[in-house]
Amino acid sequence: MPISHTPKTATLDDAPLVGATLARAFDDDPMMRWFFPDEATREASLGRYFGTIFTRQYMLHGVCQRTEAAVAFWVPAEAQEKAVPDQGTIQELTNLLGDRAELFGGAVEMAAKHTPQEPHWSLALIGADPAAQGQGQGAALLRSGLAQADAAGMPVHLESSKPENLPVYEHFGFTVRDELRLPGGGPQLWTMWREPRRQADA
């Protein structure tokens, strides 16, 4: 595997790269387009959004990995209760979302109601710069995180609002659990689940 494809831990110094990579990766994501409908400002807003949750939330309590052009945030089972936004983060996101903040809050609440209660890892998000898609960088991050979850004997939960991504996740062993419609006329959201695999089977 080329060096640029090898997952490495994302650090605070990587925040600009993380924000920019994910902003480009999620530009066509139905849920992010719903939260940030303004074409002219979306990329900058998404960069701030992802930079905020990275530095204030997932970097502190999750497993954040990157390649040269892809990023993934995972939350281990033992960190699920900690890896939630604090009041300062909520305020920062509210300011960023403006009049979409209420819709965002409703979506978060609905997703929380459908979060599995049994211990599990979460794939909070994963994205690759469109210019690098097809190079296997996202797949490398998926394999890395799933290997860690498998080693811990933990299933993995994720949510996706992009139907084109479902077959990709199914290829890695996920199955659809629920199909939801976000409140306020939002897009569909699929929740997916993957049982742990023994290392020899993974």
ZIPEKA-V663640 format. One record per helix or strand of 3 or more residues. SS is the DSSP state (H for helix, E for strand). FROM is the first residue (numbers start at 1). TO is the last residue. If there is no record, write none. Layout:
# ZIPEKA-V663640
ss=[SS:SS]
from=[FROM:FROM]
to=[TO:TO]
This chain:
# ZIPEKA-V663640
ss=[H:H:H:H:E:E:H:H:E:H:H:E:H:E:E]
from=[3:12:30:42:63:70:77:87:121:130:137:156:163:175:188]
to=[5:25:35:61:66:75:79:113:128:132:151:160:171:181:194]
